[in-house]
């Protein structure tokens, strides 16, 4: 194979379905670019993630997979795969471990289709990798390893994600939302889609926010419409706290978090967004583990009790007390913000 043909390699990545996992996938894209700067990387991903992928310069094209989460839609996947044959991809990397996630690259007749052993994927995946969870202990390591030869030394080095910030959009958002940066800004992300066992109590966030305002900070609360009630409780008629939950799109959150001096967050998708936005992050862990999904930033602090029952990885506390979070005090977190 000629050198020019190697440089012209095109890869299709089947991306994950969650915000945090999609941000971590940028580490895979960066790794592929490090090994071949001329490689073309396309990402097949849920529609919601396309604006996020547009902030990753390593991605040549983000291709929408217009399906509901968990939907098989065999005919739709077949049609997408047939359409992608014209792109002549040399290989595909399938990050999700489900059978259905591997179907589009198979239908696209991509010669090399790499993925981990999952739901009986023999045939649709023809470069099958075994996942050694004792070696690849982190989600991001598992993603990056798929971009390397099977015989590569493990665990792999992990380049940190870094999203592009849109300064013009920042200015528009400040005006539209009535925000300013005249005082230092602390961001807060009280949500976690996975469940309550990953959510530091909202009253604790409210107490922390009030203390920060009293110390001369302002607080911006980020989240989806599902977090709007929590944001209202935290703001509690305090003019120094802006409840932005449900008022911004995901790329807007990227740009606004980049304006924050620090953020306080649960182990959530927005935690990974904050890390990739270049902001100092204070990450609170309960039922999950910072060893499994750590904040990918050189400027991050982890608050974790590491109790005997942690990590359980449950959506709700199976013991009914959620002490792994309730025993992390406001003072514990405040200390990381006003050092």
Buried (B, 14 or more C-beta within 10 A) or exposed (E): EEEEEEEBBBBBBBBBBBBBBBBBBBBBBBBBBEEBEEBBBBBBBBEEBBBBBBBBEBBEBBBEBEBEEEEEBEEBBBEBBEEBEEBEBBBBBBBBBBBBBBBBBBBBEBEBBBBBEBEEBEEBBBBBBEBEEEEBBBBBBBBBBBBBEEEEEBBBEBBBBBBBBBEEBBEEBBEEBEBEEEEBBBBBBBBBBBEBBBBBBBEBBBBBBBBBBEEEBBBBBBBBEEBBBBBBBBBEEBEBBBBBBBBBEBBBBBBBBBBBBBBBBBBBBBBBBBBBBBBBBBBBBBBBBBEBBBBBBEEBBBBBBEEEBBBBEBBEBEEEEBBBBBEBEBEBBBEBBEE
